[in-house]
Amino acid sequence: MIINRDYIVQRIHALIAEKAGGKQKTSNGLNLWRIKKSIPLWLRNIIFSRCNPFYVVYRGLQQCPKNISSNHSFSMFAAIFLEYFLDNDVNFDTRDFYPAEDEPLIREHIDNRIKSILQKALSQPMNEAQLQSEQISIALQKGMSERRNRYKLSYDGKQYCLPWQAFEVSVFGYHCGLKAVPDAAKARMAGTDFLDAGACIGDSALIFAEYNPHTVLAYEPVTENYRGLLKTIAWNSAEGKIEAIHKGLGDKDDVMEISIAGGSSSLQTVSNSGAATTEKISITTIDKECVNRTIGLIKMDVEGFEYFAVKGGLATITRDKPVLLISIYHTGKDFFEIPPMLKQAVPEYQFRYVDVSPLSPIYEKMLVAYV
């Protein structure tokens, strides 16, 4: 499957036609005005500009048979993804990186972003993956309890304790995508150091500690989250398995300003523009931190800064060929540029696109790589 501007235009037309039931109808002028006014100005200029390929969106909207509410909302991640096509000559062949069986999920990844922008998500019965995810969510809810600001979970025969209620399906149900890795590749991780980039309060670090690492190196730059991480380590008696490191990861040593929003704190301020406060944080690189370590696993969820964190770890990745669990749902840059960067570094990597949150059309989509 080739993903380029023509493909995006084709999918826009197809999704609009699907919503319209294949009928060509024209909305009245008032409805078009409401549609345009409901979209932020910066995005409106992109969509409705006649000099770029996304002018087709405007034409497509004219074919919609029903009024659209002026209460228009969309995912900023979806907007960033589509905007990427305006600034880059994208010609991404999924066959170069992913097996054919992943194509439906990748197509859905793109369609959901288009639907989010156009507010045209179709109401459909849940598929098998979504039903399974819903069952995991129900089990997590049943297993949770709270006492004196300690949140506990009893799930899958294990006990966990966190300072926040952060028992997510993607982490405790799907292990951030690690469950999709073949057993042979997971066996090779045993006894090595694991790197959890964007550890937040340590929920994912607790899961990784179950895979017999030497140490889980949990990197978290935000002070409030880091304090929560220390509590998680202490409350779960994980001092010998998890090491908390109060730093962020990027492509160079630096001091940067991060927008604070709990577990969604981001260096990419466009994805977190509503944050009320910021904090100066220290940034380092995977390569500098892991010179004398053997890395068997790298999980990365750093809110749109993944490309730079991967770039700062290419020497380590090339040397150790660790299992990779990389979030690629925040930006178009991450989605399109991380796979070829990794493939060039380690040609033998096998890639999978893994949805660790099937109930969400936008969030928690992972690039999983292993040898």
N, C-alpha and C positions, 0 to 999 in steps of 0.2 A: 504494500500500500504506500503510495507516494503522497506525502503531506506537503502541500505548498499553497500559495494564495488561491489558485484555481480550485483546489480541493475545498478550501474553506468556503469560497463562494458557492460551490456546488452543494455543500452541506447546508448552508443557509437557505438556499432555494428549496432543498429537499425537506427540511424541517418545517419551513413555512407552509409548503404544500401539504405536508402530513397533517399539520394543525388545521389547515383549511379544508381537509378532506378531499383535496385534489381539485377544489372548485376555485375559480378565479373571480374574486369579488373585490370591489373597491370600497375602502372606508371613506367616510365623509371628511371634509377638511378639518372639522373640529377634533375628530379622533386623532388625525395625524398631528395636529398641534399639541394635543395632550401627550402623545407618545414622545414627541421631540422635547417638550418641556420637562418630562419626567426623567430624562437622562441627563447626568451632569454635563456641564458645558464642555469640559475638556474631551469627554467621550463623544458628545454630540458632534463636535468638530471633526472627529475621526470618522464617525459613522456616516454623516451626511455630506461630507466633502465630496464634490464631484470629481476631484482629481485623484482619488485613491480607489482601490478595488472594493472597498466596503460600502461604496455608495449603493451597491446592490441591496444592502439591508433596507435602505429607505424605500427602494422600489418594491422589495418584498413585503414590507409592512403595508403597502397600499393594497395588497391582495388579501389581507387578513379579514375574515368575515365578521369578527366580533370586536366590540369596543374593548380597549385595554384600560385598566384602572390607572389613574394618575399616580396611585401609590406604587410606583415602580421601584423595585429593589433588585439588586444583583450582587453577585460576589465580586469583590475587588480583584480576587485572584483571576476570575474569568476575564475581567476587563484587561488586566495586565497581559494575560495570555494572548488575546486577540490583537492587542496593540503591538505585540512583538512582531507580528506579520507586516506591520507598516514600516518598521525600521530595519527589517532584515529580509534578505532574499532566501527564504526558507525552501529547501528541496530535500525533505527528510524521508528516506526510504526505510520503513519499519523493518523490512526484510533483512537489512544490514545488521540489525541488533536483536530483534525479538523473534520468537517462533511464531508460525502462522496462527497457532491457537490463541495467541494473545491479541490478535487484531481486533476482534469484537470489543474487547475492553478498551483498547486504545481509541477505537472509533467512538465509543461511548464517552471516553474522557473528553474528546473534542466536542462532541455533540452537546454534552451537558454544559459546557462553557458558552456555547452559542445560545442554548436555551436560556441560560441564566441572564445573559445580556438582553435578549429579546423578551424575557419573561413568558416563555412559551412551553415550559415543561409539561409534558403530556402525563395525564393520570393513567397509570398502568398497574396491573397486578404485580406484586413482588415476585422476583425470580428466585431460583433456588438459593443463590448466594445471599440474597437479601433476607430470605426467610431464616437461613442459618445464622446470619448476623443478628437478627432480631432475637433468636433464641439465646444467643450468647449474652446479649444485652439484658434480657430478662433474668438470666441466671446471675449476672453480676449484680443487678439490683436486689435480688433476693438475698445475695450473700453479703451485702454491705450493712454496716452498722456504724454509729457514731457515739462517742462518749468523751467528754472533756476535750474537745477539739482534736481528737484522734479518730481518724476514719479507718475502719477495719474491713477487710474483705476475706471471706472464706470461699475459695473457688478452686475447683479441680483438685481437691485434696490438699490445698496449700493455704497458708495464712499470710496476709499482707497488712501493713499498717502505713498510712500516709498522713501528712499534716493537712492535706486538702482532700476534697472528694474528687479524685482524679483517676478513677478506675475505668479507663477507656477500653472499648471493644478492640480497637486497633492494637493496643499494647497487650492486654491480658487475654484476649481471644485469639489474635493472630500473631502475637510476638513480633510486631513491627515488620512482618513479612518473612521472618525467619522460618516459620512453619512451611513455607513454600520451597525452601532449600533442600536438596536431596540429602539423605542421611549420611552418605559418604563425605560430602562437603562439610556437613556439620561436625562429623567426627574429627576432621582435621583441625577444627578450632580448639579442641580440648587442650588445656595447659598453656595457651597463648594469652596475650593481653587483648582485651576487647576495648574498643573506644566508642563511647556514647557521646556524640556531639549534639548539644542541645538537650542535656539530661533533665533539665527542669528540676523537679523535686525527687527524681530518682525512681519513678515508676518503672520505666523501661530497664533501668540498671538492675532492679530486683529480678526482672524476668531473665535478663542475660546471665545473671549470677547462677542461674539454674543449669547453664550449659557447660559447667566445669571449666571456667576460665582460670588463668593465673590471677589476673586482676581485671576488674571492670573500671576503666578510667573514665569517670563521669565529668564531662566538661560543662559547666554552667556559669555564664558571665554575670547574670543579673543577681544582685546581692540578696534580694528577698527570696528568689528561687533557690539560691545556693544555701541559705539558712534552712530552707525546707528540706533540701537534699541531705544536709547533715543530720537533721532529725530522722529522716527516713532510714539512713544508714544505722543510726543508733537504735531506733525502735524495732528494726528488723534484725538486730544483731549481725549486721553485714560488714562490720569493720574490717574483717580479714579478706573480704571479697571485692568491696567497692571503695574506690578512692575518689573523693570529691576534689575537683580542681576548679578554682574560681577564675576561669578564663573563657574567652570565646575562641573560635577557630576560623581562620581566613587564609589568604594567600601571602600574608606578610605580617611582621610584627607591627602593631599599631595600637593607638588609643582611639576609640570611636564612641560615638554617642548612639545609644540604643533607646528606642521608644518602649516604654514600660507598659506591658499589658499581660501580666501573669505569664502563663505558658505560651502566649503568642507574642511576647516581646520580640521586636524585630529591628535589625539594622537597616532593612529596606523600608524606609519610612512610608513609602507610597502604599504599602500593604497594611499599614497600621497608623494611618493619619489621624485617627481619633484618640491616640494615646495622650493622656494628660501630663505625664511626666517623662523625663528622660534621665539617663545615667551614663556616665563615662565608664567604659569598660576596656579591659586589656584584651587584645587579640594576639594570638600566636598562630603557628602553623603545625599541622600534624607531623610534617617532616622534622621539624626542630624538636618536637616533644618525643618522638619515637625513634630517635637515632639508635638507641641501645635496647630496643624492645622488639619482640616479634609479635606482630599484630595479626590476629586471626579473624576479627570482625570489626567493621566500622558501621555504626548506625548514625544517620545524620538527619536531623529535623531542625533546621536553624532558620526557619521562617523566611525563605527566599535568598539566603546567603550561601546556599549549598554549592553553587558553581565555584565560588572563591575558596570555600573550605576544601573541596575536592582538589582544586588546582594546587593548594598548599600542601597536599598530601600525596602527590603523584609519585614521588620517589619511594615513599613507604608502600604505596599500593603496588607499584611495579616490583618492588623487592619481595614483599610477603604475599601478594595476591590474596588478600583477605576476602571473606564474604562481605558484601556491601549491601546495606539497606539504606537507600538514599531517597528522601522525599523529593518528588519532581512535580508537585501539584501547585507550587506557589507562583512560578513564573514560566514564561515561554523559554527563556534562556536556559533554565534548568532542564526543562523537558527535552529541548532539541540539542543542546550543546554538551550536556554531561555524557550521554552515551558515546558519541564519537571520541570525546577526550579520553574516556576510560578504555575504549576499544583500541585506541592507538597505544595506550600505555601497556595494556595487557590483552593482546589479540585473542588469547584463549578463553577469556571471560565468556560465560553463558549468561545472557540477560533474560529477565522476566519482568513483565509489567504486572504488579500485584496490587489489587485493591484490598486494603486492610480495613476499609469502612464502607461496605457495599450499600449501606442505608444512606450514605451521603453522596450526592452527585458530584461534588467538587473536591472535598478534602480527603487527606490521608491516602494518597496514591503513591506507590513506591516503585523505584527501580531496584530490583534485586539482582545481584551479580555474584557468580561463584565460578570456580574452576573445577 
